[in-house]
Amino acid sequence: MDVVAYVGSDISWNMPLYQQIAQAFKQASAELSIPVEWGGDWKTLKDGPHFQLPFAQYPATAA
């Protein structure tokens, strides 16, 4: 899923804001024992607004 950082009534793409959001996601992930991956941790394309469940634990299934 993608999230957006609001500063006042404006959307911000400032990466430090997404690092703060990621810290909150990761804390909740640990407390709930639900793994989460953050796009900002990726080695190639840094995708600060993106979070996902790991494919290894949550494989996609055909509908």
Order of alpha helices (4+ residues) and beta strands (2+ residues): beta-beta-alpha-beta-beta
